[in-house]
């Protein structure tokens, strides 16, 4: 079984800032969310955890898997989607003509990199490679796998595993520290 989880809350989540590859740690609320997830999912069988190398994802994985002998392996391909010049921007939705809003409002029309942001092709290529090279062989070997990552990165995995078109990119609506079975 393949499970995915989005990291716990950060100060930038609270401020509605685009984080992307900016390495922002969990805040106290995010750590509490991860601790609650630890209790809630303690009985879920997990053989191995793959994780984004960004501190908010690593710390979430460590808290969620606390007290369990489960390896946590980081992989750069699981980093969040890069938002380029828009990383750190607060409430981009309040600026109607901001090019990055197409990514969130009309993902099927987001084809070119806005302000140096990563494209869907780039995101899907790296996460697809990770799925093919790492996850698929382990699923065939009947391992139960947890991926701890980020909103956009996880959405790219969901779209690929469920064969969803890009227009449904945000359809899963991943809550922080909630387990989703794929």
Secondary structure, 3 states (H helix, E strand, C coil): CEEEEECCCEHHHHCCECCCCCCCCECHHHHHHHHHHHHHCCCCCCCEEEECCCHHHHHHHHHHCCCCCCEEEECHHHCCCCCHHHCCCECHHHCCCCCCHHHHHCHHHCCCCCCCCCCHHHHHHHHHHHHHHHHHHHHHCCCCEEEEECHHHHHHHHHHHHCCCHHHCCCCCCCECCEEEC
